Amino acid sequence: MIETVILGIALVLIIEGLAYALAPSLIERMLEAMRAMRLDLRRLVGVSAMATGVAMLWILQTF
């Protein structure tokens, strides 16, 4: 179980590192867009991303 958690964290770090390495200016624009959003909308985006990830894991575990 702990190996799976560590694997998940490692994959997130790899993907985020690639984004920062390949498109740093795009990351800056995305951060500016996030700053311009209302707090409740940012929270909704975060909850939606989390729910999507949980759904994807559930689907992978089921099939």
C-alpha positions as MATLAB code, in Angstrom:
seq = 'MIETVILGIALVLIIEGLAYALAPSLIERMLEAMRAMRLDLRRLVGVSAMATGVAMLWILQTF';
ca = [
       0.000    0.000    0.000;
       2.717    2.485    0.969;
       4.561    1.660   -2.241;
       1.506    2.713   -4.237;
       1.282    6.020   -2.380;
       4.978    6.711   -2.965;
       4.572    5.764   -6.640;
       1.662    8.203   -6.973;
       3.619   11.034   -5.369;
       6.613   10.294   -7.593;
       4.454   10.390  -10.727;
       2.945   13.732   -9.712;
       6.409   15.176   -9.116;
       7.610   13.915  -12.505;
       4.647   15.435  -14.344;
       4.918   18.755  -12.504;
       8.662   18.851  -13.074;
       8.156   18.285  -16.794;
       5.637   21.112  -16.953;
       8.020   23.533  -15.232;
      10.976   22.400  -17.366;
       9.202   22.432  -20.739;
       6.839   25.398  -20.402;
       7.771   27.754  -17.557;
       6.071   30.761  -19.179;
       2.828   28.801  -19.500;
       3.006   27.934  -15.805;
       3.430   31.631  -14.978;
       0.363   32.539  -17.059;
      -1.656   29.770  -15.412;
      -0.658   31.027  -11.953;
      -1.683   34.578  -12.896;
      -5.036   33.257  -14.108;
      -5.489   31.376  -10.827;
      -4.723   34.548   -8.836;
      -7.418   36.371  -10.790;
     -10.044   33.719   -9.881;
     -12.292   34.058   -6.881;
     -11.362   31.893   -3.904;
     -14.522   29.784   -4.106;
     -13.905   29.091   -7.796;
     -10.321   27.985   -7.050;
     -11.671   25.693   -4.360;
     -14.189   24.239   -6.848;
     -11.397   23.596   -9.362;
      -9.389   21.785   -6.673;
     -12.327   19.653   -5.540;
     -13.162   18.823   -9.163;
      -9.574   17.743   -9.849;
      -9.567   15.623   -6.715;
     -12.909   14.005   -7.603;
     -11.655   13.258  -11.117;
      -8.553   11.587   -9.694;
     -10.613    9.497   -7.267;
     -12.942    8.453  -10.088;
      -9.998    7.469  -12.281;
      -8.488    5.376   -9.485;
     -11.827    3.725   -8.813;
     -12.248    2.861  -12.497;
      -8.710    1.453  -12.700;
      -9.244   -0.664   -9.584;
     -12.625   -1.913  -10.778;
     -11.570   -3.021  -14.261;
];
